[in-house]
């Protein structure tokens, strides 16, 4: 049994990962902002411990992790800013996109990396996006944040692998989650996900479990998981 921290656990990919790993027998600390959603999640599956915190609140993160020996970190929390031209983008949306999708993930990795290095074992997952590898119009800052995740994960892997710590970048394509709920209405989201069969959060969760179960000698540096029949090159997780 491993001790796992999953961020962005109140919905979508994070929620699915928390449930799948807890069902597999791991002790899962599920971190998110909604106490109600976390309470519901922990009631669904034994082995899930809720942590209500914002990933951008560094003091809260340090307090939440104090005394915990984390074997696996799943850096999954993220947000999608309003779509549109970068030249028209609100500065506050730029800051939030970079802080949640990139800055907070780096800080969390910094909080757990020293103990993993000292133990000589551990696994850090980052939820990236196809938008970080194949950018397109209307996704400029989101793509920049996810490209940053890809670069950071690769560099961190180079630093941590000599100490027995594995690092994996998850690269989802179009996944049916609540990522767009604040920027697209229900009808637009329905159309987006009904064009073709899209990847489901549980598909990604099952892949995370598979990668985690590999022998310590094997590191999956990155896995791409996209719809079999993609509709466009853009629109990642």
C-alpha positions as a Markdown table, in Angstrom:
| # | Residue | x | y | z |
|---|---|---|---|---|
| 1 | Unk | 0.0 | 0.0 | 0.0 |
| 2 | Unk | 1.3 | 3.5 | -0.9 |
| 3 | Unk | 0.3 | 6.9 | 0.4 |
| 4 | Unk | -1.0 | 9.0 | -2.5 |
| 5 | Unk | -1.8 | 12.7 | -2.8 |
| 6 | Unk | -4.1 | 13.6 | -5.6 |
| 7 | Unk | -4.9 | 17.3 | -6.3 |
| 8 | Unk | -8.0 | 18.5 | -8.1 |
| 9 | Unk | -9.8 | 15.5 | -6.7 |
| 10 | Unk | -13.3 | 16.9 | -6.5 |
| 11 | Unk | -14.2 | 16.2 | -10.1 |
| 12 | Unk | -13.1 | 14.7 | -13.4 |
| 13 | Unk | -9.7 | 13.1 | -13.7 |
| 14 | Unk | -8.6 | 13.7 | -10.2 |
| 15 | Unk | -11.7 | 12.2 | -8.7 |
| 16 | Unk | -11.4 | 9.1 | -10.9 |
| 17 | Unk | -7.8 | 8.6 | -10.0 |
| 18 | Unk | -8.6 | 8.9 | -6.3 |
| 19 | Unk | -11.3 | 6.3 | -6.5 |
| 20 | Unk | -9.3 | 3.9 | -8.6 |
| 21 | Unk | -6.2 | 4.1 | -6.4 |
| 22 | Unk | -8.2 | 3.8 | -3.2 |
| 23 | Unk | -10.1 | 0.8 | -4.5 |
| 24 | Unk | -6.7 | -0.8 | -5.4 |
| 25 | Unk | -5.8 | -0.6 | -1.7 |
| 26 | Unk | -3.8 | 2.6 | -1.5 |
| 27 | Unk | -4.3 | 5.3 | 1.1 |
| 28 | Unk | -5.4 | 8.4 | -0.9 |
| 29 | Unk | -5.3 | 12.0 | 0.3 |
| 30 | Unk | -7.8 | 13.8 | -1.9 |
| 31 | Unk | -7.1 | 17.5 | -2.1 |
| 32 | Unk | -9.6 | 20.0 | -3.5 |
| 33 | Unk | -11.5 | 23.2 | -2.7 |
| 34 | Unk | -15.0 | 21.9 | -2.3 |
| 35 | Unk | -15.6 | 20.3 | 1.2 |
| 36 | Unk | -18.9 | 19.0 | 0.0 |
| 37 | Unk | -17.5 | 17.2 | -3.0 |
| 38 | Unk | -14.6 | 15.8 | -1.0 |
| 39 | Unk | -17.0 | 14.5 | 1.7 |
| 40 | Unk | -19.1 | 12.8 | -1.0 |
| 41 | Unk | -15.9 | 11.3 | -2.5 |
| 42 | Unk | -14.6 | 9.9 | 0.8 |
| 43 | Unk | -18.0 | 8.4 | 1.5 |
| 44 | Unk | -17.9 | 6.5 | -1.8 |
| 45 | Unk | -14.7 | 4.5 | -1.2 |
| 46 | Unk | -12.8 | 3.5 | 1.9 |
| 47 | Unk | -9.2 | 4.7 | 2.0 |
| 48 | Unk | -9.8 | 8.3 | 0.9 |
| 49 | Unk | -8.9 | 11.1 | 3.3 |
| 50 | Unk | -10.3 | 14.5 | 2.2 |
| 51 | Unk | -8.1 | 17.6 | 2.4 |
| 52 | Unk | -9.9 | 20.9 | 1.7 |
| 53 | Unk | -7.3 | 23.4 | 0.4 |
| 54 | Unk | -6.5 | 25.6 | -2.6 |
| 55 | Unk | -3.4 | 24.6 | -4.4 |
| 56 | Unk | -2.4 | 28.2 | -4.8 |
| 57 | Unk | -2.4 | 28.7 | -1.0 |
| 58 | Unk | 1.2 | 27.6 | -0.2 |
| 59 | Unk | 0.9 | 27.9 | 3.6 |
| 60 | Unk | -2.2 | 25.7 | 3.5 |
| 61 | Unk | -0.4 | 23.1 | 1.3 |
| 62 | Unk | 2.6 | 23.0 | 3.7 |
| 63 | Unk | 0.3 | 22.6 | 6.7 |
| 64 | Unk | -1.7 | 19.8 | 4.9 |
| 65 | Unk | 1.5 | 17.9 | 4.1 |
| 66 | Unk | 3.1 | 18.3 | 7.4 |
| 67 | Unk | 3.9 | 14.9 | 8.9 |
| 68 | Unk | 2.8 | 13.0 | 5.8 |
| 69 | Unk | 5.2 | 10.7 | 4.0 |
| 70 | Unk | 3.9 | 10.8 | 0.4 |
| 71 | Unk | 4.9 | 7.9 | -1.8 |
| 72 | Unk | 2.9 | 9.1 | -4.9 |
| 73 | Unk | 2.0 | 12.6 | -5.9 |
| 74 | Unk | -0.6 | 13.1 | -8.7 |
| 75 | Unk | -0.3 | 16.8 | -9.7 |
| 76 | Unk | -3.7 | 17.1 | -11.4 |
| 77 | Unk | -5.4 | 20.3 | -10.4 |
| 78 | Unk | -6.0 | 22.7 | -13.3 |
| 79 | Unk | -8.2 | 25.3 | -14.9 |
| 80 | Unk | -9.1 | 26.4 | -18.4 |
| 81 | Unk | -9.3 | 30.2 | -18.9 |
| 82 | Unk | -11.9 | 31.8 | -21.2 |
| 83 | Unk | -11.2 | 30.9 | -24.8 |
| 84 | Unk | -10.2 | 33.7 | -27.2 |
| 85 | Unk | -7.4 | 35.8 | -28.6 |
| 86 | Unk | -4.5 | 36.3 | -26.2 |
| 87 | Unk | -4.5 | 40.1 | -27.0 |
| 88 | Unk | -8.0 | 40.3 | -25.4 |
| 89 | Unk | -7.2 | 38.1 | -22.4 |
| 90 | Unk | -7.8 | 39.4 | -18.9 |
| 91 | Unk | -4.5 | 39.7 | -16.9 |
| 92 | Unk | -6.1 | 38.0 | -13.9 |
| 93 | Unk | -7.0 | 35.0 | -16.1 |
| 94 | Unk | -3.4 | 34.8 | -17.3 |
| 95 | Unk | -2.1 | 34.8 | -13.7 |
| 96 | Unk | -4.6 | 32.2 | -12.5 |
| 97 | Unk | -3.9 | 29.9 | -15.4 |
| 98 | Unk | -0.2 | 29.9 | -14.9 |
| 99 | Unk | -0.4 | 29.7 | -11.1 |
| 100 | Unk | -2.9 | 26.8 | -10.9 |
| 101 | Unk | -1.7 | 24.8 | -13.9 |
| 102 | Unk | 2.1 | 25.3 | -13.5 |
| 103 | Unk | 3.2 | 27.2 | -10.4 |
| 104 | Unk | 1.2 | 25.1 | -7.9 |
| 105 | Unk | 2.4 | 21.8 | -9.5 |
| 106 | Unk | 6.0 | 22.9 | -9.2 |
| 107 | Unk | 5.5 | 24.0 | -5.5 |
| 108 | Unk | 3.8 | 20.7 | -4.6 |
| 109 | Unk | 6.6 | 18.7 | -6.3 |
| 110 | Unk | 9.1 | 20.7 | -4.2 |
| 111 | Unk | 7.3 | 19.8 | -1.0 |
| 112 | Unk | 7.5 | 16.0 | -1.6 |
| 113 | Unk | 10.7 | 15.6 | -3.7 |
| 114 | Unk | 13.2 | 15.9 | -0.8 |
| 115 | Unk | 11.6 | 13.0 | 1.2 |
| 116 | Unk | 11.3 | 10.9 | -1.9 |
| 117 | Unk | 15.0 | 11.5 | -2.7 |
| 118 | Unk | 15.9 | 10.6 | 0.8 |
| 119 | Unk | 13.9 | 7.4 | 0.8 |
| 120 | Unk | 15.2 | 6.4 | -2.6 |
| 121 | Unk | 11.7 | 5.8 | -4.0 |
| 122 | Unk | 8.5 | 7.6 | -5.1 |
| 123 | Unk | 6.5 | 8.6 | -8.1 |
| 124 | Unk | 5.3 | 12.0 | -9.3 |
| 125 | Unk | 2.6 | 12.3 | -11.9 |
| 126 | Unk | 1.8 | 15.5 | -13.7 |
| 127 | Unk | -1.4 | 16.0 | -15.7 |
| 128 | Unk | -0.4 | 17.8 | -18.9 |
| 129 | Unk | -2.3 | 18.1 | -22.1 |
| 130 | Unk | -2.1 | 17.6 | -25.8 |
| 131 | Unk | -2.4 | 21.4 | -25.9 |
| 132 | Unk | 1.1 | 21.6 | -24.4 |
| 133 | Unk | 2.5 | 19.6 | -27.3 |
| 134 | Unk | 0.3 | 20.7 | -30.2 |
| 135 | Unk | -0.7 | 24.3 | -29.4 |
| 136 | Unk | -3.5 | 26.0 | -31.3 |
| 137 | Unk | -5.4 | 29.3 | -31.4 |
| 138 | Unk | -7.4 | 30.4 | -28.4 |
| 139 | Unk | -5.4 | 28.2 | -26.0 |
| 140 | Unk | -2.2 | 30.3 | -25.8 |
| 141 | Unk | -1.7 | 30.7 | -22.1 |
| 142 | Unk | -3.1 | 27.3 | -21.2 |
| 143 | Unk | -0.8 | 25.7 | -23.8 |
| 144 | Unk | 2.1 | 27.6 | -22.4 |
| 145 | Unk | 1.3 | 26.3 | -18.9 |
| 146 | Unk | 1.0 | 22.7 | -20.1 |
| 147 | Unk | 4.2 | 23.0 | -22.2 |
| 148 | Unk | 5.8 | 24.2 | -19.0 |
| 149 | Unk | 4.6 | 21.0 | -17.2 |
| 150 | Unk | 6.1 | 18.9 | -20.0 |
| 151 | Unk | 9.5 | 20.6 | -19.7 |
| 152 | Unk | 9.5 | 20.6 | -15.9 |
| 153 | Unk | 8.5 | 16.9 | -15.7 |
| 154 | Unk | 11.3 | 16.0 | -18.1 |
| 155 | Unk | 13.9 | 17.9 | -16.2 |
| 156 | Unk | 12.7 | 16.7 | -12.8 |
| 157 | Unk | 12.9 | 13.1 | -14.1 |
| 158 | Unk | 16.5 | 13.6 | -15.1 |
| 159 | Unk | 17.3 | 14.9 | -11.6 |
| 160 | Unk | 15.2 | 12.3 | -9.6 |
| 161 | Unk | 15.7 | 9.1 | -11.5 |
| 162 | Unk | 19.2 | 8.5 | -10.1 |
| 163 | Unk | 17.6 | 8.5 | -6.7 |
| 164 | Unk | 15.0 | 5.8 | -7.7 |
| 165 | Unk | 12.1 | 8.3 | -8.1 |
| 166 | Unk | 9.9 | 8.0 | -11.1 |
| 167 | Unk | 8.2 | 10.9 | -12.9 |
| 168 | Unk | 5.4 | 10.5 | -15.4 |
| 169 | Unk | 3.6 | 13.1 | -17.6 |
| 170 | Unk | 0.0 | 12.3 | -18.4 |
| 171 | Unk | -1.0 | 13.8 | -21.8 |
| 172 | Unk | -4.8 | 13.6 | -22.3 |
| 173 | Unk | -6.6 | 14.7 | -25.4 |
| 174 | Unk | -10.3 | 15.4 | -25.3 |
| 175 | Unk | -11.6 | 14.1 | -22.0 |
| 176 | Unk | -15.2 | 14.5 | -20.8 |
| 177 | Unk | -14.7 | 16.5 | -17.6 |
| 178 | Unk | -15.9 | 19.7 | -16.0 |
| 179 | Unk | -12.9 | 21.6 | -17.2 |
| 180 | Unk | -15.0 | 23.8 | -19.5 |
| 181 | Unk | -18.0 | 24.3 | -17.2 |
| 182 | Unk | -17.1 | 27.9 | -16.2 |
| 183 | Unk | -16.4 | 29.1 | -19.8 |
| 184 | Unk | -18.9 | 27.1 | -22.0 |
| 185 | Unk | -22.7 | 26.7 | -21.4 |
| 186 | Unk | -24.2 | 23.2 | -21.0 |
| 187 | Unk | -25.4 | 23.1 | -24.6 |
| 188 | Unk | -21.9 | 23.9 | -25.9 |
| 189 | Unk | -20.3 | 21.3 | -23.7 |
| 190 | Unk | -22.8 | 18.7 | -24.8 |
| 191 | Unk | -22.0 | 19.4 | -28.5 |
| 192 | Unk | -18.3 | 19.3 | -27.8 |
| 193 | Unk | -18.5 | 15.8 | -26.2 |
| 194 | Unk | -21.2 | 14.4 | -28.5 |
| 195 | Unk | -19.3 | 14.7 | -31.8 |
| 196 | Unk | -17.4 | 11.4 | -31.2 |
| 197 | Unk | -16.6 | 9.1 | -28.3 |
| 198 | Unk | -14.2 | 10.9 | -26.0 |
| 199 | Unk | -11.9 | 9.7 | -23.4 |
| 200 | Unk | -13.4 | 9.2 | -19.9 |
| 201 | Unk | -11.7 | 10.1 | -16.6 |
| 202 | Unk | -11.8 | 6.5 | -15.6 |
| 203 | Unk | -9.7 | 5.6 | -18.6 |
| 204 | Unk | -6.9 | 7.8 | -17.4 |
| 205 | Unk | -7.3 | 6.6 | -13.9 |
| 206 | Unk | -6.8 | 3.0 | -15.0 |
| 207 | Unk | -3.7 | 4.0 | -16.9 |
| 208 | Unk | -2.2 | 5.7 | -13.9 |
| 209 | Unk | -2.8 | 2.5 | -11.8 |
| 210 | Unk | -1.1 | 0.4 | -14.5 |
| 211 | Unk | 1.9 | 2.7 | -14.6 |
| 212 | Unk | 2.1 | 2.8 | -10.8 |
| 213 | Unk | 2.0 | -1.0 | -10.7 |
| 214 | Unk | 5.0 | -1.4 | -13.0 |
| 215 | Unk | 8.2 | -2.7 | -11.3 |
| 216 | Unk | 10.4 | 0.1 | -9.8 |
| 217 | Unk | 13.0 | -0.5 | -12.5 |
| 218 | Unk | 10.6 | 0.7 | -15.2 |
| 219 | Unk | 9.5 | 4.4 | -15.6 |
| 220 | Unk | 6.9 | 5.5 | -18.1 |
| 221 | Unk | 8.1 | 9.0 | -18.8 |
| 222 | Unk | 4.9 | 10.1 | -20.6 |
| 223 | Unk | 1.7 | 8.5 | -21.8 |
| 224 | Unk | -0.7 | 10.1 | -24.3 |
| 225 | Unk | -4.3 | 9.1 | -24.1 |
| 226 | Unk | -6.6 | 10.5 | -26.8 |
| 227 | Unk | -9.9 | 9.6 | -28.4 |
| 228 | Unk | -9.6 | 6.8 | -31.1 |
| 229 | Unk | -11.5 | 9.1 | -33.4 |
| 230 | Unk | -10.2 | 12.7 | -32.7 |
| 231 | Unk | -12.3 | 15.7 | -33.8 |
| 232 | Unk | -9.5 | 18.3 | -33.9 |
| 233 | Unk | -5.8 | 18.7 | -32.8 |
| 234 | Unk | -6.7 | 21.1 | -30.1 |
| 235 | Unk | -8.9 | 21.0 | -27.0 |
| 236 | Unk | -6.8 | 18.9 | -24.6 |
| 237 | Unk | -7.7 | 18.2 | -21.0 |
